[in-house]
């Protein structure tokens, strides 16, 4: 790789010979590494050296194949990212609808927070809790705060009618 970077734009015959050796070595690597290194080789060679390498038997589509694989990987990653964003938008819309149907008032800031959330696990927790909370502020409170509130409600009353502290138990 270093030889390609150092000599890839110099004398065409030297650059092509170094490029062919590098391309043959890279072609034995696992796909992810092969794509990365072939793109690095291509970026550091002159146009004439690239064409000379493409004429070499066994390396006819060396650069175009790497580009295709890189493009397909990027396309798959973008598709997965788009699906996740769409799912998050759907979860946020469902959450807002539940809150509205339950008659809970959602402020503009709370709405922005819900719509901006891309954490699917958090949206799922909010959806689950949206059926039992008494306010949107309670819904959006950190889980530790929400758990303390739930624990307080479940504490039995003392004989005098007051709730006992956790330490007294």
C-alpha positions in Angstrom: 0.0 0.0 0.0 2.7 2.4 0.9 4.5 1.8 -2.4 1.3 2.5 -4.3 0.9 5.8 -2.4 4.6 6.7 -3.0 4.9 5.7 -6.6 1.3 5.5 -8.0 1.5 8.8 -9.9 5.1 8.5 -11.1 6.5 6.5 -14.0 3.5 4.6 -15.5 5.3 1.2 -15.9 6.6 1.4 -12.3 3.2 2.5 -10.9 1.4 -0.2 -12.9 3.8 -2.9 -11.7 3.4 -1.8 -8.1 -0.4 -1.5 -8.5 -0.7 -5.0 -10.0 1.2 -6.5 -7.1 -0.9 -4.6 -4.6 -4.2 -5.5 -6.4 -3.2 -9.2 -6.5 -2.4 -9.1 -2.7 -5.6 -7.3 -1.9 -7.8 -9.6 -4.0 -7.0 -12.4 -1.4 -8.4 -10.4 1.5 -11.9 -10.6 3.0 -14.5 -8.6 1.1 -14.6 -5.6 3.5 -10.9 -5.1 3.5 -10.6 -5.8 -0.2 -13.1 -3.1 -1.0 -11.3 -0.6 1.3 -7.8 -1.3 0.0 -8.8 -1.4 -3.7 -10.4 2.1 -3.3 -7.1 3.3 -1.7 -5.1 1.8 -4.5 -7.3 3.3 -7.1 -7.2 6.8 -5.5 -3.4 6.8 -5.5 -2.8 5.6 -9.1 -2.6 7.7 -12.2 -5.3 7.1 -14.8 -2.7 5.4 -17.1 -1.6 3.1 -14.3 -5.3 2.2 -13.5 -5.9 1.3 -17.1 -2.8 -0.8 -17.2 -3.9 -2.7 -14.2 -7.4 -3.3 -15.6 -5.8 -4.9 -18.7 -4.0 -7.5 -16.4 -5.6 -11.0 -16.5 -7.6 -11.6 -13.3 -7.8 -7.9 -12.6 -10.1 -6.8 -15.5 -12.9 -5.5 -13.2 -10.8 -5.0 -10.1 -11.7 -1.3 -9.5 -15.3 -1.4 -10.8 -16.1 -4.4 -8.7 -14.8 -2.7 -5.5 -16.9 0.4 -6.4 -20.0 -1.7 -7.0 -19.6 -3.5 -3.6 -18.9 -0.2 -1.8 -22.0 1.3 -3.4 -24.2 -1.7 -2.5 -23.0 -1.6 1.1 -23.8 2.1 1.3 -27.2 1.5 -0.2 -28.0 -1.3 2.2 -26.9 0.9 5.2 -29.0 3.8 3.9 -32.0 1.6 3.5 -31.7 0.2 7.0 -31.2 3.7 8.4 -34.3 4.9 6.6 -36.4 2.0 8.0 -35.3 2.7 11.5 -36.2 6.4 11.1 -39.6 5.5 9.6 -40.3 3.2 12.5 -39.3 5.9 15.0 -41.6 8.4 13.3 -44.5 5.8 13.4 -43.9 5.1 17.1 -43.8 8.8 17.9 -47.1 9.4 16.0 -48.8 6.5 17.8 -47.6 7.8 21.2 -49.0 11.3 20.4 -52.3 9.8 19.3 -52.6 7.7 22.5 -51.8 10.8 24.7 -54.4 12.8 22.8 -57.1 10.1 23.1 -56.4 9.9 26.8 -57.0 13.6 27.1 -53.5 14.4 28.3 -52.2 17.8 27.3 -49.0 17.8 25.3 -47.0 21.0 25.2 -45.1 22.1 22.1 -41.8 21.3 23.8 -43.0 17.8 24.8 -44.3 17.2 21.2 -40.9 18.3 19.8 -39.1 15.9 22.2 -41.3 13.0 21.3 -41.1 13.6 17.5 -37.3 14.2 17.7 -36.6 10.9 19.6 -35.0 8.3 17.4 -34.3 5.8 20.2 -36.7 3.0 19.4 -36.3 1.4 22.9 -37.2 4.7 24.6 -40.2 5.2 22.3 -41.4 1.6 23.2 -41.0 2.4 26.9 -43.0 5.6 26.5 -45.7 3.8 24.5 -46.0 1.2 27.3 -46.1 3.8 30.0 -48.5 6.1 28.1 -51.4 3.9 29.0 -50.9 4.4 32.8 -49.3 7.8 33.4 -51.4 10.8 34.6 -49.4 13.4 32.7 -47.0 13.8 29.8 -44.4 15.2 32.2 -44.6 11.9 34.2 -44.3 10.0 30.9 -41.1 11.8 29.9 -39.5 11.8 33.3 -36.4 9.8 33.6 -37.1 6.1 34.4 -35.6 6.5 37.9 -37.9 9.3 38.8 -40.9 7.4 37.4 -40.0 4.3 39.4 -39.8 6.3 42.6 -43.2 7.7 41.9 -44.6 4.2 41.3 -42.9 2.9 44.5 -44.5 5.7 46.5 -47.9 4.8 45.3 -47.4 1.1 46.3 -46.2 1.8 49.8 -48.8 0.6 52.4 -50.2 3.2 54.7 -49.1 3.1 58.3 -51.8 2.6 61.0 -51.9 6.4 61.5 -52.7 6.9 57.7 -49.3 8.1 56.7 -47.0 6.3 54.3 -44.0 4.7 55.9 -40.5 5.5 54.8 -38.5 2.8 53.1 -36.0 2.8 56.0 -38.7 2.2 58.6 -39.7 -1.1 56.9 
